[in-house]
Amino acid sequence: MENDFIVRDVKLASKGRQSIEWVSKWMPVLDNLYQKFKTENVFENKKVALCIHLEAKTAYLALTIKKLGAEVWVTSSNTLSTKDEVAAALAVNGIHVYAKHAANRDEYWSYLETILKNNMDLTVDDGGDICEYLHSHSEYGKNLKGICEETTTGVNRLKELEKSGKLLYPSIAVNDAKSKHLFDNRYGTGQSTWTAITQLTNMNVAGKTVVVAGYGWVGRGVAARAQGMGAEVIVTEIDPWKALEARMDGNRVMTMFDASSFGDFFITTTGFSNIIRMEHIERMKNGAFLSNAGHFDFEIDIPSLKKDAKSFKVVRNEIEEYILTNGKKVYVLAQGGIINIAGGLGHPADIMDLSFSVQLGCLHYLLSSKDLGPKVYKVPTEIDRLVTEEKLKVEGITIDK
């Protein structure tokens, strides 16, 4: 390779190392799986690529895979969530890392190509961009034993390919594991979303009205935390069952158009585009806060907002103020990117311990399996159960048999 890494500033490595060392103290399940796998040598000399939010917990997963004998390449699945100091720390620790905070789209796709042209044995995907690239450049997938997909959005993209008969590689829906979505999506995103919002805005939540778009596992977590902080919560949904569940959980339920005039905080969690549009924004209170907890930055129609607003400016770290033609002001957090990590530190380390342990278990499974065809596989029950039982063990919890 001509370059071992591309990062913003390798001199940031000591700061990044400190962050990685901190989270490593709270990821004992991942450490236990490393001890279980290290004598088997299945990762030895394998090439593994990760396209995932590049922060301290991800870095610890990458370093764990490297300790198991693999050569590891890393880039970020969302340039706004990239922590430059963490990327630098990985670079000086022998990881091939290609990532910069706020890299443009051309840079982003060039980093993916740089990694994947080395013909990976395994990939960890977060949102489906590795999958998309390898399906457009199948010459880079000749050695690929499988894809492990981290998110709801990415799993949906895989299932669409499978349904159309176009899926080329064995793929594991890591997000669908109980030990992932029940905890990561609900408790991890729920807490870290509000941590980011409250730190960025320095605003009180109690007594405010919070509008949550979507009542999947992420929406449930965000709504529950808002309730716990004393907010009135309104949920918007397109699914009648989820809408009824939201109501029975104590939330008000209505359309986004109706909710738009009530909310102080708006949080999208759907994975779909243009959930909040100009016809909603124009009805909002003066001073409303808009944020997105979904993987991609298209849930709030920021392009139309920029086009239609009289003016906008950055008024605080990761807060943009837009003045509408009606004179009202609205505030967009983290440029509409995934709020908990583009505007904060991401999920708590002890939550990501579960998710990344599932990832490591699935990577091990792909390397240990033979004759897996190109389809979307569930996480094997034995891996899902192993991770949960290890978590109970490190928590000192015993249960009945």
C-alpha positions as CSV (number, residue, x, y, z in Angstrom):
1,M,0.0,0.0,0.0
2,E,1.2,3.5,-0.8
3,N,-0.2,5.0,2.4
4,D,-0.9,3.2,5.7
5,F,-3.4,5.8,6.8
6,I,-5.0,9.1,6.1
7,V,-6.1,11.1,9.2
8,R,-6.5,14.8,10.1
9,D,-3.5,15.1,12.4
10,V,-1.5,12.1,13.7
11,K,-0.3,14.3,16.6
12,L,-3.7,13.9,18.1
13,A,-2.9,10.2,18.8
14,S,-2.2,10.6,22.6
15,K,-5.6,12.2,23.2
16,G,-7.3,9.5,21.2
17,R,-5.4,6.8,23.1
18,Q,-6.7,8.2,26.3
19,S,-10.3,7.9,25.1
20,I,-9.7,4.3,23.9
21,E,-8.1,3.3,27.2
22,W,-11.1,4.8,29.1
23,V,-13.8,2.9,27.2
24,S,-11.7,-0.3,27.3
25,K,-12.3,-0.4,31.1
26,W,-16.0,-0.9,30.5
27,M,-16.0,-3.5,27.8
28,P,-15.4,-6.8,29.7
29,V,-17.7,-8.9,27.5
30,L,-15.6,-8.1,24.4
31,D,-12.5,-8.9,26.4
32,N,-14.0,-12.3,27.5
33,L,-14.7,-13.2,23.8
34,Y,-11.2,-12.3,22.9
35,Q,-9.9,-14.7,25.5
36,K,-12.3,-17.4,24.1
37,F,-11.2,-16.9,20.5
38,K,-7.5,-16.1,20.8
39,T,-6.3,-19.7,20.8
40,E,-8.3,-20.8,17.7
41,N,-6.3,-18.6,15.2
42,V,-9.3,-18.2,12.9
43,F,-8.5,-14.5,12.5
44,E,-4.8,-15.1,11.7
45,N,-3.7,-13.2,8.6
46,K,-7.3,-12.4,7.6
47,K,-8.2,-9.0,6.2
48,V,-11.1,-7.2,8.0
49,A,-12.6,-3.9,7.1
50,L,-14.8,-1.7,9.3
51,C,-17.0,1.1,8.0
52,I,-18.6,2.3,11.2
53,H,-18.9,5.4,13.3
54,L,-15.3,6.0,14.1
55,E,-15.0,6.8,17.8
56,A,-13.4,5.2,20.9
57,K,-15.6,2.1,21.3
58,T,-15.2,1.3,17.6
59,A,-11.5,1.7,17.9
60,Y,-11.4,-0.8,20.8
61,L,-13.2,-3.3,18.6
62,A,-10.7,-2.8,15.8
63,L,-7.8,-3.2,18.1
64,T,-9.3,-6.4,19.5
65,I,-9.7,-7.9,16.0
66,K,-6.1,-6.9,15.3
67,K,-4.9,-8.7,18.6
68,L,-6.6,-11.8,17.2
69,G,-4.2,-11.8,14.3
70,A,-6.1,-10.0,11.6
71,E,-5.0,-7.0,9.5
72,V,-7.6,-4.3,10.0
73,W,-8.7,-1.4,7.8
74,V,-11.1,1.2,9.2
75,T,-13.1,4.1,7.8
76,S,-16.1,6.0,9.1
77,S,-19.7,5.3,8.1
78,N,-20.6,9.0,8.8
79,T,-18.0,11.7,8.4
80,L,-19.7,14.0,11.0
81,S,-19.3,11.3,13.6
82,T,-15.5,10.8,13.0
83,K,-13.3,11.6,16.0
84,D,-10.0,12.8,14.5
85,E,-8.0,12.0,17.7
86,V,-9.3,8.4,17.7
87,A,-8.4,7.9,14.1
88,A,-4.9,9.2,14.9
89,A,-4.6,6.7,17.8
90,L,-5.5,3.8,15.5
91,A,-3.1,4.9,12.9
92,V,-0.1,4.8,15.2
93,N,-1.3,1.4,16.5
94,G,-1.0,-0.4,13.2
95,I,-4.5,0.0,11.9
96,H,-5.0,1.1,8.3
97,V,-7.4,4.0,9.0
98,Y,-8.8,6.4,6.4
99,A,-11.0,9.0,8.0
100,K,-11.3,12.7,8.7
101,H,-14.1,14.5,10.5
102,A,-16.4,16.3,8.0
103,A,-14.7,14.8,5.0
104,N,-16.6,15.5,1.8
105,R,-18.5,12.8,-0.2
106,D,-15.7,12.3,-2.7
107,E,-13.2,11.8,0.1
108,Y,-15.6,9.4,1.8
109,W,-16.1,7.2,-1.2
110,S,-12.3,7.3,-2.0
111,Y,-11.6,6.0,1.5
112,L,-14.0,3.1,1.0
113,E,-12.3,2.2,-2.3
114,T,-8.8,2.5,-0.8
115,I,-9.8,-0.1,1.8
116,L,-11.9,-2.5,-0.3
117,K,-9.5,-2.8,-3.2
118,N,-7.3,-4.8,-0.8
119,N,-9.8,-7.7,-1.1
120,M,-11.2,-8.1,2.4
121,D,-12.1,-11.5,3.9
122,L,-14.7,-9.9,6.2
123,T,-16.4,-6.5,6.6
124,V,-18.3,-4.8,9.3
125,D,-20.8,-2.3,7.8
126,D,-22.9,0.4,9.5
127,G,-25.7,1.6,7.2
128,G,-24.8,-0.5,4.1
129,D,-22.3,1.6,2.2
130,I,-19.7,-1.2,2.1
131,C,-22.4,-3.5,0.8
132,E,-23.4,-1.0,-1.9
133,Y,-19.8,-0.4,-3.0
134,L,-19.0,-4.1,-3.2
135,H,-22.1,-4.8,-5.3
136,S,-21.0,-2.1,-7.7
137,H,-17.4,-3.3,-7.7
138,S,-17.7,-7.0,-7.3
139,E,-14.0,-7.5,-8.4
140,Y,-13.1,-6.3,-4.8
141,G,-15.3,-9.0,-3.2
142,K,-13.6,-12.1,-4.6
143,N,-12.3,-13.1,-1.1
144,L,-15.2,-12.0,0.9
145,K,-16.6,-14.5,3.4
146,G,-19.4,-12.2,4.6
147,I,-20.7,-8.9,5.8
148,C,-21.8,-8.1,9.3
149,E,-24.4,-5.2,9.3
150,E,-24.8,-3.1,12.4
151,T,-27.9,-1.0,11.8
152,T,-31.6,-1.2,11.0
153,T,-31.1,0.9,7.9
154,G,-28.3,-1.3,6.6
155,V,-30.2,-4.5,7.3
156,N,-33.1,-3.2,5.3
157,R,-30.8,-2.5,2.4
158,L,-29.5,-6.1,2.6
159,K,-33.0,-7.5,2.7
160,E,-34.0,-5.5,-0.4
161,L,-31.0,-6.9,-2.3
162,E,-31.9,-10.4,-1.2
163,K,-35.5,-10.0,-2.2
164,S,-34.5,-8.8,-5.7
165,G,-32.1,-11.7,-6.1
166,K,-29.1,-9.4,-6.3
167,L,-27.3,-10.1,-3.0
168,L,-23.8,-11.4,-3.7
169,Y,-22.4,-12.2,-0.2
170,P,-23.4,-14.0,3.0
171,S,-24.6,-11.2,5.3
172,I,-25.5,-11.3,9.0
173,A,-28.2,-9.0,10.4
174,V,-26.3,-8.1,13.6
175,N,-28.8,-5.3,14.4
176,D,-31.6,-8.0,14.7
177,A,-29.9,-9.8,17.6
178,K,-31.7,-9.4,20.8
179,S,-28.5,-8.5,22.6
180,K,-28.0,-5.7,20.1
181,H,-31.3,-3.9,19.4
182,L,-33.0,-4.4,22.7
183,F,-30.1,-2.6,24.5
184,D,-28.0,-0.6,21.9
185,N,-30.9,0.9,20.0
186,R,-33.2,1.5,23.0
187,Y,-31.0,2.3,26.0
188,G,-27.8,3.3,24.2
189,T,-29.4,5.7,21.7
190,G,-32.0,6.8,24.2
191,Q,-29.4,8.0,26.7
192,S,-26.8,9.3,24.4
193,T,-29.2,11.3,22.3
194,W,-30.3,13.3,25.3
195,T,-26.8,13.6,26.6
196,A,-25.8,15.2,23.3
197,I,-28.9,17.5,23.1
198,T,-28.6,18.8,26.7
199,Q,-24.9,19.4,26.5
200,L,-25.1,21.2,23.2
201,T,-28.1,23.4,24.1
202,N,-27.6,23.7,27.9
203,M,-31.4,23.7,28.1
204,N,-33.8,22.2,30.6
205,V,-36.0,19.3,29.3
206,A,-38.6,19.1,32.2
207,G,-41.8,20.8,31.3
208,K,-41.0,21.0,27.6
209,T,-42.8,19.2,24.8
210,V,-40.7,16.6,22.9
211,V,-41.8,15.3,19.4
212,V,-40.3,11.9,18.5
213,A,-40.8,10.8,14.9
214,G,-40.9,7.0,14.9
215,Y,-41.5,4.4,17.6
216,G,-39.1,1.7,16.8
217,W,-36.5,0.7,19.3
218,V,-34.6,4.0,19.0
219,G,-37.8,6.0,19.2
220,R,-38.9,4.1,22.3
221,G,-35.6,4.8,24.0
222,V,-35.6,8.5,23.2
223,A,-39.3,8.9,24.3
224,A,-38.8,7.0,27.5
225,R,-35.8,9.2,28.5
226,A,-37.7,12.3,27.7
227,Q,-40.6,11.1,29.9
228,G,-38.1,10.4,32.7
229,M,-36.7,14.0,32.5
230,G,-40.2,15.4,32.9
231,A,-41.1,16.2,29.3
232,E,-44.5,15.8,27.6
233,V,-43.9,13.4,24.7
234,I,-45.7,13.4,21.3
235,V,-45.0,10.5,19.0
236,T,-45.6,10.5,15.2
237,E,-45.9,7.2,13.4
238,I,-47.0,5.5,10.1
239,D,-47.4,2.1,11.7
240,P,-50.8,1.7,13.5
241,W,-49.4,-1.0,15.9
242,K,-46.5,1.2,17.0
243,A,-48.7,4.2,17.2
244,L,-51.1,2.3,19.6
245,E,-48.1,1.1,21.6
246,A,-46.8,4.6,21.9
247,R,-50.1,5.7,23.2
248,M,-50.3,2.9,25.8
249,D,-46.8,3.9,26.9
250,G,-48.2,7.2,28.0
251,N,-47.3,9.4,24.9
252,R,-49.6,11.6,22.8
253,V,-49.8,10.4,19.2
254,M,-50.6,12.6,16.2
255,T,-49.4,13.5,12.7
256,M,-46.2,15.5,12.3
257,F,-48.2,18.4,10.9
258,D,-50.3,18.6,14.0
259,A,-47.4,18.0,16.3
260,S,-45.2,20.7,14.7
261,S,-46.9,23.6,16.5
262,F,-46.5,22.0,19.9
263,G,-42.9,20.8,20.1
264,D,-39.9,22.4,21.8
265,F,-37.6,19.6,20.8
266,F,-38.0,17.5,17.6
267,I,-36.1,14.2,17.2
268,T,-36.4,12.0,14.1
269,T,-35.7,8.3,14.5
270,T,-37.2,6.6,11.4
271,G,-34.4,6.0,8.8
272,F,-36.7,7.6,6.1
273,S,-36.1,10.9,4.3
274,N,-37.8,14.2,4.7
275,I,-39.7,13.3,7.9
276,I,-39.6,17.0,8.9
277,R,-40.3,19.3,6.0
278,M,-40.8,23.0,5.5
279,E,-44.6,22.8,6.0
280,H,-43.8,21.5,9.5
281,I,-40.9,23.9,10.2
282,E,-43.0,27.0,9.3
283,R,-45.5,26.0,12.0
284,M,-43.0,25.5,14.8
285,K,-42.6,27.6,17.9
286,N,-40.0,30.3,17.8
287,G,-36.8,28.7,19.2
288,A,-37.7,25.1,18.5
289,F,-34.7,22.6,18.3
290,L,-34.4,20.1,15.5
291,S,-32.3,17.0,15.7
292,N,-32.0,13.6,14.1
293,A,-31.1,10.3,15.8
294,G,-31.3,8.2,12.6
295,H,-28.3,6.9,10.7
296,F,-28.5,9.2,7.7
297,D,-28.8,13.0,7.7
298,F,-31.8,13.2,5.4
299,E,-34.7,12.9,7.9
300,I,-34.8,16.7,8.3
301,D,-35.1,18.5,5.0
302,I,-32.1,20.8,5.6
303,P,-31.6,21.7,1.9
304,S,-35.1,23.2,1.7
305,L,-34.6,24.9,5.0
306,K,-31.3,26.5,3.8
307,K,-33.0,27.6,0.6
308,D,-36.2,29.0,2.2
309,A,-34.8,30.7,5.3
310,K,-33.9,34.4,5.3
311,S,-30.6,33.6,6.9
312,F,-28.7,31.1,9.0
313,K,-25.5,31.1,11.1
314,V,-23.6,29.0,13.5
315,V,-24.4,30.3,17.0
316,R,-22.9,27.7,19.2
317,N,-20.9,24.5,18.7
318,E,-22.9,22.2,16.5
319,I,-26.0,24.6,16.6
320,E,-27.2,26.5,13.5
321,E,-29.8,29.2,13.8
322,Y,-32.2,29.6,10.9
323,I,-34.4,32.7,10.6
324,L,-37.5,31.9,8.7
325,T,-39.4,34.2,6.4
326,N,-42.2,34.5,9.1
327,G,-39.6,35.8,11.5
328,K,-39.3,32.8,13.7
329,K,-36.0,31.2,14.6
330,V,-35.3,27.4,14.7
331,Y,-32.1,25.7,15.7
332,V,-30.7,22.6,13.9
333,L,-28.3,20.4,16.0
334,A,-25.2,18.7,14.5
335,Q,-26.2,19.8,10.9
336,G,-29.0,17.2,11.0
337,G,-26.5,14.4,11.3
338,I,-26.8,11.6,13.9
339,I,-27.1,13.6,17.0
340,N,-25.7,11.3,19.7
341,I,-22.4,10.9,18.0
342,A,-22.1,13.9,15.6
343,G,-22.9,16.1,18.5
344,G,-21.7,13.9,21.4
345,L,-19.7,10.9,22.5
346,G,-22.1,8.2,21.2
347,H,-23.5,5.3,23.1
348,P,-22.2,4.4,26.6
349,A,-19.2,2.1,26.5
350,D,-20.9,-0.6,28.5
351,I,-23.8,-0.7,26.0
352,M,-21.5,-0.9,23.0
353,D,-19.7,-3.8,24.8
354,L,-22.8,-5.9,24.0
355,S,-23.1,-4.8,20.3
356,F,-19.4,-5.2,19.5
357,S,-19.3,-8.5,21.2
358,V,-22.1,-9.7,18.9
359,Q,-20.0,-8.3,16.0
360,L,-16.9,-10.2,17.0
361,G,-18.9,-13.4,17.5
362,C,-20.4,-13.0,14.0
363,L,-17.1,-12.4,12.4
364,H,-15.8,-15.5,14.1
365,Y,-18.8,-17.5,12.9
366,L,-18.3,-16.4,9.3
367,L,-14.6,-17.4,9.4
368,S,-15.5,-20.8,11.0
369,S,-18.4,-21.6,8.6
370,K,-18.3,-23.3,5.2
371,D,-20.6,-23.1,2.2
372,L,-22.7,-20.1,3.4
373,G,-24.7,-18.8,0.4
374,P,-25.5,-15.2,-0.5
375,K,-28.4,-14.5,1.8
376,V,-29.2,-12.5,5.0
377,Y,-28.7,-14.7,8.1
378,K,-29.9,-14.1,11.6
379,V,-27.3,-13.9,14.3
380,P,-26.9,-17.5,15.5
381,T,-28.8,-18.1,18.7
382,E,-25.7,-19.4,20.5
383,I,-23.8,-16.2,19.8
384,D,-26.7,-14.0,20.9
385,R,-27.2,-16.0,24.1
386,L,-23.4,-16.2,24.8
387,V,-23.1,-12.4,24.8
388,T,-26.1,-11.9,27.1
389,E,-24.9,-14.6,29.5
390,E,-21.4,-13.1,29.6
391,K,-23.0,-9.7,30.4
392,L,-25.0,-11.2,33.2
393,K,-21.8,-12.8,34.5
394,V,-19.7,-9.7,34.6
395,E,-22.6,-7.9,36.3
396,G,-22.6,-10.6,39.0
397,I,-26.2,-11.6,38.1
398,T,-27.5,-15.2,38.3
399,I,-30.8,-16.4,37.0
400,D,-33.0,-19.4,37.5
401,K,-32.7,-22.4,35.1
